[in-house]
Amino acid sequence: AGKRYARWVKAAAENPWCVGVSVFQYRDQPVTGRGPVAGASPAAVHGENYAFGMVDITNRPRWSLLEHVRSANIQAAVWRNSR
């Protein structure tokens, strides 16, 4: 995830038409899914349980991802100015 994030930020920084990017997900979705949908039966649970947060479901930082995010964010200005 960290390497993909860095590639995405680099591509955005090098694109002269891009004025900014935004991504943030504090924590991963629970392994049990997102819960019932409003208006649906209580048994209708979305089974999504993506692991894309900055911390895992137990609030532990995902250091591998965070190191790539920090590095890419620092490097973004260099990528932008070198195009």
ChimeraX attribute file (.defattr): number of C-alpha atoms within 10 A of each C-alpha:
attribute: neighborCount
match mode: 1-to-1
recipient: residues
	/A:1	14
	/A:2	19
	/A:3	14
	/A:4	12
	/A:5	16
	/A:6	20
	/A:7	14
	/A:8	13
	/A:9	22
	/A:10	19
	/A:11	15
	/A:12	18
	/A:13	24
	/A:14	17
	/A:15	14
	/A:16	10
	/A:17	8
	/A:18	11
	/A:19	8
	/A:20	9
	/A:21	9
	/A:22	5
	/A:23	6
	/A:24	8
	/A:25	11
	/A:26	14
	/A:27	19
	/A:28	17
	/A:29	18
	/A:30	16
	/A:31	12
	/A:32	11
	/A:33	13
	/A:34	14
	/A:35	14
	/A:36	14
	/A:37	12
	/A:38	8
	/A:39	7
	/A:40	9
	/A:41	9
	/A:42	10
	/A:43	9
	/A:44	12
	/A:45	14
	/A:46	12
	/A:47	14
	/A:48	13
	/A:49	14
	/A:50	13
	/A:51	16
	/A:52	17
	/A:53	19
	/A:54	20
	/A:55	18
	/A:56	16
	/A:57	16
	/A:58	9
	/A:59	12
	/A:60	10
	/A:61	15
	/A:62	15
	/A:63	12
	/A:64	12
	/A:65	19
	/A:66	16
	/A:67	13
	/A:68	18
	/A:69	20
	/A:70	13
	/A:71	12
	/A:72	21
	/A:73	16
	/A:74	11
	/A:75	15
	/A:76	19
	/A:77	13
	/A:78	14
	/A:79	17
	/A:80	17
	/A:81	9
	/A:82	9
	/A:83	9
